[in-house]
Amino acid sequence: QSVLPFSDKYGIKLEKVGAVPAINTAPFSYNMNVYDNFNGDFIFFVDQNNGIIYSHEGGCTVGEVAKVWDMSVDSIPDGLTLDWAYASAPQIFRVKSMTQGPDNEIIVVFTSSTLPTGWTESDASLPAPGAVQRYACREDSLSLVEDIFRVSTVPECADLGAGAVTFTGYDSFYRFTMVSGKLTNPVPFFVSESHVSPGHLGGGVTTLPDGKILWSTGDCTVYGTDGSYAPQLDFESCGKILKIDPTEKGSYTVAAKGVRNSQQMRVFEQEEDGRRERVLRKSEQGKKSKKSPAK
């Protein structure tokens, strides 16, 4: 991609006004994200690798952030296992995403290696075991992967994540309330099965005006595969944007299909041909940003 052309009319001034604590500071040792998709002036900063959530509230007045949840000291919701290990920090999402919930609640998505209490299977699942085989790597060193949604060990010939051991995870959705500066009273409402691997793990999330949330599953495969099997099939959840009802356990519909790995999703209203419509804007990792209708 080309850089922005120089402009003698417009400029950007950057001023450091604060900082968020970082446990891991070496290159490629951390995995952090920021979520500003909330009512009011809340901004949440998430150390996804270490399972810590910081918050800031104050509009234009920037002060110190406050820790509102930390898996090392706060109670982990029943049934979740968050202390799983993986080969590289960018694929570690103990706290994966956050968005606005109903009635001023806060929705937090964890990636667990076990199902939460009350679930014997996920609400949105990976394709059936063995549904899709693919050859990996280049023509001179092809390696057959028996199940691209459960790779087990990434082939040594792979360009990224060679030798990494993958596993099935569970993106578990909870409604929290903020009480005295802490996230409390977790209520689970949805579980999406995921493939923890060096690949397209999804995680884009936003809240619609009616309170339902849009969730990007990613195409559930490792880097270098095209995810061609599941994204266009209505009965599969991978490669989709799901519309989830946080007030009803396990309730979802497919809002969009053929979606690779949407991140940073937001819904905007705009006027088109004399009528108002809502538009979902999102970034696709590795592809140009697109826009899709949000109903």
Backbone hydrogen bonds, N-H to C=O, Kabsch-Sander energy under -0.5 kcal/mol:
donor,donor_aa,acceptor,acceptor_aa,energy
14,L,12,I,-0.5
25,T,23,I,-0.5
29,S,26,A,-2.0
33,N,46,V,-2.1
35,Y,44,F,-3.1
38,F,36,D,-1.4
42,F,39,N,-0.8
43,I,56,H,-2.2
44,F,35,Y,-2.7
45,F,54,Y,-2.5
46,V,33,N,-3.3
47,D,45,F,-0.5
47,D,52,I,-2.7
48,Q,31,N,-1.5
48,Q,46,V,-1.3
49,N,31,N,-1.3
51,G,47,D,-1.2
52,I,47,D,-1.8
53,I,69,W,-3.1
54,Y,45,F,-3.3
55,S,66,A,-2.9
56,H,43,I,-2.3
58,G,41,D,-0.6
61,T,58,G,-2.1
62,V,60,C,-0.8
63,G,61,T,-0.5
66,A,55,S,-2.6
68,V,53,I,-2.8
68,V,66,A,-0.5
69,W,53,I,-1.5
71,M,51,G,-2.6
73,V,70,D,-1.8
74,D,70,D,-3.4
80,L,77,P,-1.8
82,L,80,L,-0.5
89,A,28,F,-0.7
91,Q,88,S,-1.4
92,I,89,A,-2.4
93,F,91,Q,-0.8
94,R,48,Q,-2.2
95,V,48,Q,-0.8
96,K,94,R,-0.6
96,K,109,V,-3.1
97,S,109,V,-1.3
99,T,107,I,-1.8
100,Q,37,N,-1.1
101,G,105,E,-2.6
104,N,101,G,-0.6
105,E,102,P,-2.1
106,I,176,F,-2.7
107,I,99,T,-2.7
108,V,174,Y,-2.2
109,V,97,S,-2.7
110,F,108,V,-0.5
110,F,172,S,-2.5
111,T,93,F,-0.8
111,T,94,R,-1.1
112,S,110,F,-0.6
112,S,170,Y,-2.2
113,S,81,T,-2.0
117,T,78,D,-2.0
119,W,116,P,-1.7
123,D,191,V,-1.7
124,A,191,V,-1.8
131,A,128,A,-2.0
134,R,145,V,-1.9
136,A,143,S,-3.2
141,S,138,R,-2.1
142,L,139,E,-0.6
143,S,136,A,-1.8
145,V,134,R,-3.4
146,E,144,L,-0.6
148,I,132,V,-1.8
150,R,147,D,-1.5
153,T,151,V,-1.7
154,V,164,A,-3.0
158,A,155,P,-1.9
163,G,154,V,-2.3
164,A,161,G,-2.4
166,T,152,S,-3.9
166,T,164,A,-0.6
167,F,196,V,-1.5
169,G,194,S,-2.6
170,Y,112,S,-2.6
171,D,192,S,-3.1
172,S,110,F,-3.2
172,S,170,Y,-0.9
173,F,190,F,-3.0
174,Y,108,V,-2.2
175,R,187,V,-2.5
176,F,106,I,-3.0
176,F,174,Y,-0.5
177,T,184,T,-2.5
179,V,177,T,-0.6
179,V,182,K,-2.8
182,K,179,V,-1.3
183,L,68,V,-2.2
184,T,177,T,-3.2
184,T,182,K,-0.5
187,V,175,R,-1.8
189,F,173,F,-2.1
190,F,173,F,-0.9
192,S,171,D,-2.4
193,E,124,A,-3.4
194,S,169,G,-2.9
196,V,167,F,-2.3
196,V,194,S,-0.7
197,S,195,H,-0.8
199,G,197,S,-2.2
200,H,221,T,-2.5
201,L,199,G,-1.2
203,G,216,S,-2.6
204,G,262,S,-1.2
206,T,214,L,-1.6
208,L,212,K,-3.4
211,G,208,L,-2.2
213,I,244,I,-2.5
214,L,206,T,-3.0
215,W,242,L,-2.5
216,S,204,G,-2.7
217,T,215,W,-0.6
217,T,240,K,-2.0
218,G,240,K,-0.5
219,D,260,R,-1.1
220,C,200,H,-1.5
223,Y,198,P,-2.3
225,T,222,V,-1.7
233,L,230,A,-1.9
234,D,232,Q,-0.6
236,E,233,L,-1.5
237,S,125,S,-0.8
239,G,218,G,-3.1
240,K,218,G,-0.5
240,K,237,S,-0.7
241,I,256,A,-2.4
242,L,215,W,-3.0
242,L,240,K,-0.5
243,K,253,T,-3.2
244,I,213,I,-2.9
244,I,242,L,-0.6
245,D,251,S,-2.0
248,E,245,D,-1.3
250,G,189,F,-3.0
251,S,248,E,-1.9
253,T,243,K,-2.0
255,A,241,I,-2.7
255,A,253,T,-0.6
256,A,241,I,-1.6
258,G,231,P,-1.3
258,G,239,G,-1.1
259,V,239,G,-2.5
263,Q,283,S,-2.7
266,R,281,R,-2.3
268,F,279,V,-2.8
270,Q,277,E,-2.6
272,E,270,Q,-0.5
272,E,275,R,-3.3
275,R,272,E,-1.3
277,E,270,Q,-2.9
279,V,268,F,-3.4
280,L,292,S,-3.2
281,R,266,R,-3.1
281,R,279,V,-0.6
282,K,290,K,-1.4
283,S,263,Q,-2.6
284,E,287,K,-0.6
285,Q,261,N,-1.1
285,Q,283,S,-0.6
287,K,284,E,-2.6
290,K,282,K,-1.0
292,S,280,L,-2.2
294,A,278,R,-1.7
295,K,293,P,-0.6
